[in-house]
């Protein structure tokens, strides 16, 4: 039997993928945890309670309306109505998204809600949804 007694000077030509997979999995977990935090609304909206069916997740334009002249299109907040309407129209026309979700405070003006729906339709929205909260079971 012959044993090799010289130094092991063979080069490692492969890459150890275990640390790479570990780092990738940690990154995926970090993104999964932080993604819901990034979709928080600009301001707090008290949604009306209603018994509705859960909708599927699609690409959408989120319009928020709060009591006290506070408006938002996606993440951009407005306090004056005219720039808000212009931003809403521009966002719908420039993006390929035709689904608009309106998150209106239950104390917001009904007239404002209908005006936003009308403005969205005129800008080209094909579907408008009003967000509500499910009633809590006792």
N, C-alpha and C positions, 0 to 999 in steps of 0.2 A: 504494500500500500504506500502510495506516495502522497505526502501532504505538501501543500503550498506554504512555504515559510516566508516568502517575500512580503513587503508592505502592500496593503490594499490601496493601490493608487488608481483604481478604476473610477472614472468620473460617473456621477449620478446623472443620467441623461433624462430621467423622467421627472415629472413635477408631482409633488405631494398635493393632491386635491382636497384632502380633508380640511385643512385650515381655510381654504378658499370657500368650500361649501359652508363651513361654520360662519364665516363672515357674511356670506350672502343670506343665510337664514336669519341672522341677527338683523340685517338691513331690512329684510322683508317684514319681520316682526315690528321693527320701529316704524315703518311706513304704515302698517296696519293699525297701529295704535294712534299715530298722529293724524291720519287721514280724516277721521270724524271730527277732530278738533278744528280742522281748517274749513269745515263747511258750516260753522256757526254763523248765524245771521249777524248783521251789522248792529242791530238793536233788538231788544226783547219785544216780542209780539205775543199778546195773549190770544191764541187762536180759539175760535168758537168750538164747542164740543159737538160732535155728530157721529153717528154710527155709519162708517163708510168702509169700503173695501180698500185694502192696501194696494197701492199702485206699484208697478214695476219701475226699477231705476232706469231712467233714460237721460240723455243729455238735455238740459233744460235751462231756461232763463228764469231766475227767481226774482220776483218783485215783492218787496216788503212795504206794507203800509201800517203806520202806527198812529195812535192818537196824538194829537199835538203837532201836526204838520211835519212829520218825519217820513221820508220816503227813501227807498233804495232799489237799485237795479243791480242784481248780483251782489257785489261787495261795495258798490259806490253809493254813498249816502248823500241825500239832498234835503234841503229845508225849504226850497222854493219849487213850486209846482211846474213852471214852464221848463226849466232845465231838466227836470225829472222826466217830463213827457218827451223831450227831445232825445235824451239818453235812451229811453225805452224804445222809441222808434228806431234810432240808429242801431241799437244792439240787435233788435229783431231783424232789421234789413241787412246788416253786415254779416251776421252769423247765419249759418245754415240751419240753426235750431228754430223750430217752429212750435215748440211746446213751452208755454208760459205757465208758471205756477205762481199764484198770488197768495202771499201770506199776509192777510189783513187782520189787524187787531180787532177783537170783537167790539171794541168801543169806537172804531174808526167810522167815518161817515160812509153811509151806504151809497150816496151820490158819487163819492170819490172812487169807490170800488167799481161802480158801473162805468165811470169815465175811463178808468184804467183798462177795463175789459174792452171798451169801444176803441180806445187808442191802440191796444194790442192787435185787435182784429184788423184795423185799418193799416197797420204796419206790416201785416202779412202772417200773423200767428195763425196756425191751423188748429191748435188745440189750447184751450185755457182751462186750468184747473185751480180750484180754490182749496187751499190747504186747511185742514181741520185737525183737531185732536180727538182721539178715541176717548169716550167716557171711561172713567176708571171703574173697574168692577169692585163691588163691595164685598 
